[in-house]
Amino acid sequence: MKRFGNAVKLFIIGLGVVFIACEQEEMDLVEQQVESSAVQDTTYTDAELMLILEEELKYIEDEKQGRIVDISGMDVVKENPKKVYVHYMPWFQSKEHDGYWGQHWTMTNQNPDIIDGNGRRQIASYYYPLIGPYSSSDPDLHEYHFLMMKFSGIDGVIFDWYGSRDLYDYGLIKKSTESFIAKIEELGLTFSIMYEDRVAVQAAEQQLAPSAIEAAQEDFIYMDQQYFSSPEYLRFGGNNILFVFGPHHLTTPAEWDQVFSVIPPSDRPDFLTLWAAQGRVGPNASGEFLWVDKDHLLAHEHYYSVYPQGNMITVGGSYPGFRSFYADGGWSDGINEWTIDTDSGRTFVETLNYTHHEVADFIQIITWNDFGEGTMIEPTEEFGFMYLQLLQEYTGVSFTPNDLQTALDLYVARKSFAENDVAQALLNRTYRYMKKQNVDRARSILRAVNRFY
């Protein structure tokens, strides 16, 4: 794991970038490198770092005695008031954490146990996560991803969710989703659910429910009882927000009337469909959201100029590009065989520009980590922190690439010192300082741990 602490290539947009200007024709990309704070550090002397360790070990003892109370949340100041949420895939398994490689890293023909000369595992994607393939159930991952989000001005996550049953890998996805919630609530992020209505039909076909309607009703009852009551569930205008990817299988207002009938009126969420699909749910629809499309900016132009109507919720969409691995991975034959080039970050900026339209109530980034379709903004070996730096510019947070690097260094240290209880206690202190936005102190502890443990 040490290799992840080495220098990370970053791409920084020049100071002249103005995201609001959709007419902007080009950007000057300046490549720069940020050395990991844990590598060849000479900032502190041994004596200074030893003093830091002594102080932190005393604080750890104070915590054990209950003399230090942890802060709640992580209140990040943003110059841009528009809320930004990331679509999140909680569907990965790793051999290190779960005992096997999940299908979203392997598809039908990839083997992550095969490692190339650069130390990269063979995975079902054209892109490679900066930390390598991981498990969605790993607490270290939760910490890393969510700190990266907070440092980028992201307000929350929209989980891709496949129902409440143990069908295919859907039970694992539900379990992974729920493993994130404690850390979400701890950091003050919000979360919502993107329901896939095809799971209701599949449940009925597998005789796990009497009908697709009743399967969906059971899923809605589950969401109401398990998610909607969370203090950090995504609300807009005072109401919970529930997304549906489509719908593609329950496609009449009468069907959705039945599905919603099991939710008490006081708990009923605002229901957002895929763009141009609200007619399938009728009066149950509260709005629509944009998604990545092969028409690219033409779809954006049409969505923002034609769709807005009345008091319906409009969700802007932004993405870095699109390049599906499904055909090469053996999951499809000719499906999604179109691409949207990343254009060195310009695609992400162009689609972010569109979200400045007043009709976009909030933004969904498509996606945080869909490696299979190549729409991820999570740091990768190909792009480094580029997309998160662009978000830092857009959201107007005071954090820098160095802060992103510190979150990465913490993840690396978690793995490097996995068997060292004292080091882990010090890393807990590091996380605490990052949560308090005292990143300088966090960096100094990381330097001390790397030097002496």
Secondary structure, DSSP 8 states (H G I E B T S, - for coil): -GGGGS-EEEEEE-TT--TT-TT-----EEEEEE--TTSS--SS-HHHHHHHHHHHHHHHHHHHTT-S----------SS-S-EEEEE------HHHHSS--HHHHTTT--TT-B-TTS-B--SSSS-BTT-S--TT-HHHHHHHHHHHHHHT--EEEEEE--SS-STTHHHHHHHHHHHHHHHHHHT-EEEEEE-THHHHHHHHTTSSSSHHHHHHHHHHHHHHHTTTSTTB-EETTEEEEEES--SSS-SHHHHHHHHTTS-GGG--EEEEETT-GGGTGGGEEEEE----TTTHHHHHHHHHHS--TT-EEEEEE-S-EE--TTTTTS-SSTT--EE--GGGHHHHHHHHHTTSTT--EEEES-SS-TTTT---S-BTTTBTHHHHHHHHHHT-S--HHHHHHHHHHHHHHHHTTT-HHHHHHHHHHHHHHHTT-HHHHHHHHHHHHHH-
